[in-house]
C-alpha cells in the first residue's frame, strides 16, 4: 500500500504509518522520487525509516534514524561507507548505528550511536551496492556521477521534510569516502545556488567528516613504507631486505606518479606507475597476513569475505533473511545473499581511473567557503593510515596552509585520558584516535562519539 504526499507540503516523518510507503518528489528533479517507510527494527526508542531514492530506473537504498535527544533541533548527519562498492550497512550495524549485529542474535541496542544527539542517514551507494539496484543493469563507475544522485537526494529530503530545513548538515564517511565526500559535499554546496534561484531553502551544509579516508591515493601509497617498515604506526612488520628495497624505490615512485598522475595526467602511464608502485608497497603487506585495517592484528578470515572481521558474516546473514528484507522494504527483485562489498562496482571504479584523482582541491574549496572539515584517523590503520592523511593535510594548497602547518599538534582527551593527537586551524581539524584501526567507531565507540559531539558543537577536541 502506498501513501502519496504532495510535493512542497510539509511532511512530518512520524506521520508515515507503519508498514506503508510515503512517496516524495521535488520540482527541480522530475526524474527523482523517494520511497520511505517507518521501521523500528533497530532502535525502538526513536523513529527509524528505510527507503529508496528512485532515479528513473535506478534505486538507492537508505536507512534514517532520528536523534535520541531532540530530533526537532539536533543536527543531521549523512553517512557513507567506502570501497568503492561497500554498503553502509557496515557503518550502521558494525560501527556507529543505533544497533549493532555482532553475533547470530541479531540487532542489539548500541548506547554510543552517533544518533545519540543527531539525526543520521546511512545510504547504499552507488547503484548496485547493498540493496541499491537498477532495473536494467545501469551502473555508476565514478564519484562525479555518484555525487549527482546524492545531491538530488539531499535536496528532496530537506524540501519535503520541512522540520529539518535549515538544520546543520554534516556529510560523513570513511575509507573511499575520502574520495566520495569532498565531491558529494561540493555538489550539495553548488546545488544551493539552484535552490535559491528557484525560491527554495538552501541546504545548511556545515561540515564534512572523513574517517581514515583515501583522499589522496598518491600520498597514501607512498606512506606505506613508513606504515610497515618504521615504528610510525606499530612495530615494523616486514623483513629488512624488503624494506630496504621499498626505501630505494621511493624516489622513483614519487617522481613517476607526480609526473604521470598529477603534473600531466596520462591514464596509461599513471596506471603503469600505480601497478609498479602498488606491487612494491602493497603486495608485501597482504602476504604478511596482517589485518590491513588494523596493523596490530592478524587478518581473521579473508579480506574478501569478512574484511578480516568475522562479525560481518552475521550482518550478511541478517540482511539475507527474506523476512528481514520484507521488514526493511527491500525490493523483491533483489535476489541472492547480501554481500557487504560489490566487487564488480569496485572493478568498474578502478577501470575508470576514479581512484587516481585526489580530492584535496575539493576539500580546499569547501574550506574556503566556510565549510568545516574534520579528518580523523585510527592510529593502527594501515590501508588509509595517519602518515598519509597528515601529509596531505599539511601539503594541501589553500589560504590556511601556513597557519595550519604552523599549529603544533596536541593531545586531546576523553575522561581525562589521552584519546589521540590533533591539529586545527581555519576550519580544518586533523585528529588521530589511539588504539583504533580503520573503523574508528567500532574500535573506540566512546572516543568516536565524543569527537563527533564536540565537532558538531563547534568545540575544540
ZILINSUL-V742694 format. One record per residue. N is the residue number from 1. RES is the residue in one letter. SS is DSSP state (H for helix, E for strand, C for the rest). Layout:
{{N:RES:SS} {N:RES:SS}}
//
This chain:
{{1:X:C} {2:X:E} {3:X:E} {4:X:E} {5:X:C} {6:X:C} {7:X:C} {8:X:C} {9:X:C} {10:X:C} {11:X:C} {12:X:C} {13:X:H} {14:X:H} {15:X:H} {16:X:C} {17:X:C} {18:X:E} {19:X:C} {20:X:C} {21:X:E} {22:X:E} {23:X:E} {24:X:E} {25:X:E} {26:X:C} {27:X:C} {28:X:C} {29:X:C} {30:X:C} {31:X:C} {32:X:E} {33:X:E} {34:X:E} {35:X:E} {36:X:E} {37:X:E} {38:X:E} {39:X:C} {40:X:C} {41:X:C} {42:X:C} {43:X:C} {44:X:C} {45:X:C} {46:X:C} {47:X:C} {48:X:E} {49:X:E} {50:X:E} {51:X:E} {52:X:E} {53:X:E} {54:X:E} {55:X:E} {56:X:C} {57:X:C} {58:X:E} {59:X:E} {60:X:E} {61:X:E} {62:X:E} {63:X:E} {64:X:E} {65:X:E} {66:X:C} {67:X:C} {68:X:C} {69:X:C} {70:X:C} {71:X:C} {72:X:C} {73:X:C} {74:X:C} {75:X:E} {76:X:E} {77:X:E} {78:X:E} {79:X:E} {80:X:E} {81:X:C} {82:X:C} {83:X:C} {84:X:C} {85:X:C} {86:X:E} {87:X:C} {88:X:C} {89:X:H} {90:X:H} {91:X:H} {92:X:H} {93:X:H} {94:X:H} {95:X:H} {96:X:H} {97:X:C} {98:X:C} {99:X:E} {100:X:E} {101:X:C} {102:X:C} {103:X:C} {104:X:C} {105:X:C} {106:X:C} {107:X:C} {108:X:E} {109:X:E} {110:X:C} {111:X:C} {112:X:C} {113:X:C} {114:X:H} {115:X:H} {116:X:H} {117:X:C} {118:X:E} {119:X:E} {120:X:E} {121:X:E} {122:X:E} {123:X:E} {124:X:C} {125:X:C} {126:X:C} {127:X:C} {128:X:C} {129:X:C} {130:X:C} {131:X:C} {132:X:C} {133:X:E} {134:X:E} {135:X:C} {136:X:C} {137:X:C} {138:X:C} {139:X:C} {140:X:C} {141:X:C} {142:X:C} {143:X:H} {144:X:H} {145:X:H} {146:X:H} {147:X:H} {148:X:H} {149:X:H} {150:X:H} {151:X:H} {152:X:H} {153:X:H} {154:X:H} {155:X:H} {156:X:H} {157:X:H} {158:X:H} {159:X:H} {160:X:H} {161:X:C} {162:X:H} {163:X:H} {164:X:H} {165:X:C} {166:X:C} {167:X:C} {168:X:C} {169:X:E} {170:X:E} {171:X:E} {172:X:E} {173:X:E} {174:X:E} {175:X:E} {176:X:C} {177:X:H} {178:X:H} {179:X:H} {180:X:H} {181:X:H} {182:X:H} {183:X:H} {184:X:H} {185:X:H} {186:X:H} {187:X:H} {188:X:H} {189:X:H} {190:X:H} {191:X:H} {192:X:H} {193:X:H} {194:X:H} {195:X:H} {196:X:H} {197:X:H} {198:X:C} {199:X:C} {200:X:C} {201:X:C} {202:X:C} {203:X:C} {204:X:C} {205:X:E} {206:X:E} {207:X:E} {208:X:E} {209:X:E} {210:X:E} {211:X:E} {212:X:E} {213:X:E} {214:X:C} {215:X:C} {216:X:C} {217:X:H} {218:X:H} {219:X:H} {220:X:H} {221:X:H} {222:X:H} {223:X:H} {224:X:H} {225:X:H} {226:X:H} {227:X:H} {228:X:H} {229:X:H} {230:X:C} {231:X:C} {232:X:C} {233:X:C} {234:X:C} {235:X:C} {236:X:C} {237:X:C} {238:X:C} {239:X:C} {240:X:H} {241:X:H} {242:X:H} {243:X:H} {244:X:H} {245:X:H} {246:X:H} {247:X:H} {248:X:H} {249:X:H} {250:X:H} {251:X:H} {252:X:H} {253:X:H} {254:X:H} {255:X:H} {256:X:H} {257:X:H} {258:X:H} {259:X:H} {260:X:H} {261:X:H} {262:X:H} {263:X:H} {264:X:C} {265:X:C} {266:X:C} {267:X:H} {268:X:H} {269:X:H} {270:X:H} {271:X:H} {272:X:H} {273:X:H} {274:X:H} {275:X:H} {276:X:H} {277:X:H} {278:X:H} {279:X:H} {280:X:H} {281:X:H} {282:X:C} {283:X:H} {284:X:H} {285:X:H} {286:X:H} {287:X:H} {288:X:C} {289:X:C} {290:X:E} {291:X:E} {292:X:C} {293:X:C} {294:X:E} {295:X:E} {296:X:E} {297:X:E} {298:X:E} {299:X:C} {300:X:C} {301:X:C} {302:X:C} {303:X:H} {304:X:H} {305:X:H} {306:X:H} {307:X:C} {308:X:C} {309:X:C} {310:X:C} {311:X:C} {312:X:H} {313:X:H} {314:X:H} {315:X:H} {316:X:H} {317:X:H} {318:X:H} {319:X:H} {320:X:H} {321:X:C} {322:X:H} {323:X:H} {324:X:H} {325:X:H} {326:X:H} {327:X:H} {328:X:H} {329:X:C} {330:X:C} {331:X:C} {332:X:C} {333:X:C} {334:X:C} {335:X:C} {336:X:C} {337:X:C} {338:X:C} {339:X:C} {340:X:C} {341:X:E} {342:X:C} {343:X:H} {344:X:H} {345:X:H} {346:X:H} {347:X:H} {348:X:H} {349:X:H} {350:X:H} {351:X:H} {352:X:H} {353:X:C} {354:X:H} {355:X:H} {356:X:H} {357:X:C} {358:X:C} {359:X:C} {360:X:H} {361:X:H} {362:X:H} {363:X:H} {364:X:H} {365:X:H} {366:X:H} {367:X:H} {368:X:H} {369:X:C} {370:X:C} {371:X:C} {372:X:E} {373:X:E} {374:X:E} {375:X:E} {376:X:E} {377:X:E} {378:X:E} {379:X:C} {380:X:C} {381:X:C} {382:X:C} {383:X:C} {384:X:C} {385:X:C} {386:X:H} {387:X:H} {388:X:H} {389:X:H} {390:X:H} {391:X:H} {392:X:H} {393:X:H} {394:X:H} {395:X:H} {396:X:C} {397:X:C} {398:X:C} {399:X:C} {400:X:C} {401:X:H} {402:X:H} {403:X:H} {404:X:H} {405:X:H} {406:X:H} {407:X:C} {408:X:C} {409:X:C} {410:X:E} {411:X:E} {412:X:E} {413:X:E} {414:X:E} {415:X:C} {416:X:C} {417:X:E} {418:X:E} {419:X:E} {420:X:E} {421:X:E} {422:X:E} {423:X:E} {424:X:E} {425:X:E} {426:X:C} {427:X:C} {428:X:E} {429:X:E} {430:X:E} {431:X:E} {432:X:E} {433:X:E} {434:X:C} {435:X:C} {436:X:C} {437:X:C} {438:X:C} {439:X:C} {440:X:H} {441:X:H} {442:X:H} {443:X:H} {444:X:C} {445:X:H} {446:X:H} {447:X:H} {448:X:H} {449:X:H} {450:X:H} {451:X:H} {452:X:H} {453:X:H} {454:X:H} {455:X:H} {456:X:H} {457:X:C} {458:X:C} {459:X:C} {460:X:C} {461:X:C}}
//
